[in-house]
Amino acid sequence: MDSEQCHKRAREIIRQVGRRDMRQAARELNIKVLYNENFSKLLGMYFCQWRHRFIFLNTNLDDIWQNMVLAHEIGHDQLHRDIAKHQQMHEFELFRLNSRTEYEANAFAAHLLMDTDEVYAELKDGCDEFTLAQKMNCNINLTLIKLQEMAKLGYDIRPSDRADSQFFKKIHV
């Protein structure tokens, strides 16, 4: 899915849900969210079997991180469901997919979590990337991915190329 389609689909979900609440988004999309307090390294995982879709979420994460991980896993649901259907899933399977797949899930998450017009207005008011990340309650890497995607969509911004699309793997719970 290209940047424009990804952005459009994320906007449709937010319109459907009415707010940027990822738990509600999962419910609206008929994705069952299951919580586990025993995950030591796993933040979350998307699983699809027999037309049933699940997100497993680490309860040891704070609300902001849970929201980001949910958005990322919803991205896998919307963009990579066919991959999940055809793979035998293990605890870290989705993190083993190629980096393009993870980048796409992160880009989708960034669009779900951050309103493009609001981000653009903050940038035009002189907000730097780190302050923007704080205002949006998002990790700096997710914010940088959002800015990269906005540039691809034609916004007149110059995003940093410092984003680490694999940042979710580096979070320690």
N, C-alpha and C positions, 0 to 999 in steps of 0.2 A: 504494500500500500504506500503510495507516495505521500509527501508531506501535506498536500492539500486535502487528500482524502482522509488522512489520519486526523487532521484538524477538524474537518467537517463532521466526522463520525463522533469525535469527542464532544463537540458542541451539541450534537443531536442528543447524546446521552444526558448532558447537563440540562438541556431544555426539558427532556422527559422527566428527569428527577426533580428539577426546580431549584437545585442548590448543589454545591460541591461537597456533598456528603457521600463518601465512597461506600459506606455500609448500605446506604439507601440505594446507591447506584447498583450495587451487586444484587440487592433484592429486586429492583426493577428489571434487571437483566436475567432474573431467575438463576443466579449463581448462589449456591449455598456456601456460606462462610463458616468454616469450622475453626475453632480456636484450640491452640495447644500450648500449654505452659512448659512442656518438656523439651521443646526444641532448644538445642544449645547453640547451634550456628545458623540454622535455617531461619530466615526472616519470613518467608512465605513461599507458597508453591501453588501453581494452577494445575488442576487435574480434570480430565474429561474422560468419562467412561459411560458407555451405553446411553448416550444423549443426556447424561447428567453432568453438570459442571460444578466444580468445587474449587474454593480457594482455602488453603490451610494457612493460618496466620499465627505467628508467634505472639502470645499474650504478654511476653516480657518487654515488648516494645512500648514506648509511650504513644499517646494518641496521634501525635504528628507523624511519627514513623509508621504506625499502623495505617494511617490514611495514605501515605506515600506507597507503602508496600501493596495495599489493596489496589490503588490506582495502577501500579505496575502490573499486577496480576490480572486486572481487568483488561489491560492492554494485551496481554497474552491471549485472553479469551477472545477479544475482538479481532486480533490480528493473526493469531497462530493456533487457532482451535484445531485445524486439520493436522498440524504437527503433533499436538498433544494427543489426539485420537489415535494416531498410528505409532506412538512410541510406548514402550513399556516404561512406565514412570517409576523413578526411584526418587529418593529424598532430594537429591541435588540435580535432577535431570535437566530442568529448565535452565539452570545456570551453566550447564555444559553445552548448550546450544551456541551456535556461532555468535560473535559479538554483534552482528547486524540485527539479529533477532532481539537481543537484549536492548540495543539502542532503540529499536522501534517500539518496544514496550515502554521504555523510559520516555520517549517522545510523546507517546500516547498519554502516559501518566501526567506528563508536564502540561499537556493541553487540558486534561481533565481537572487538574488541580489549580491552574492559573488562567484567569481570564486574559485573553490576548489584549483587549482594549485597555484594561487596567494596567497590565504590564507595560504597554507602550506609553501610556500617559505618565507612569512613574519614571520611565527612562527619559522622556521629553522634559520632565521636571528636574532632571539632573540626578536621579537616584542611581547609585552605583550598583553593581551586580551583587555584592555581598549584602547590602542593605535591602535590596529587592528580595533576595532569598529570605531574609528575616521577615519582611513584611508579608510575604506570600506563604510563610510557614513551610518552606521547602528547603531541602538540602541544596547547597550551592551548585552541585553538579547537575541536579535536575533543573535548576533555574538556568544554568548555562545552556543546557540542551533546549529548553524552551526558547531562548534567544536565538540559538542556531536555527531552530525550526521557523521562527518568525522571519529571519533573514531569507530563508528559502521560500517563504510565502510572499516575499517582496517588500517587507517592511524596511524602511531606511535606517537600519541599525547596523552596528559593527560588533557582533558578538565575539567574545573571547573564544579561542579554540582550546581552552584548558579543560573543558568538560571531560570527565572520566565516565564513559557510558557503562562501565563495569563497577561503579561505586557501591551498588547494593551488596556486591560480594565482599566488600571490605569492612562492612559494618559488623562490629562485635557486640553481641548481646550479653 
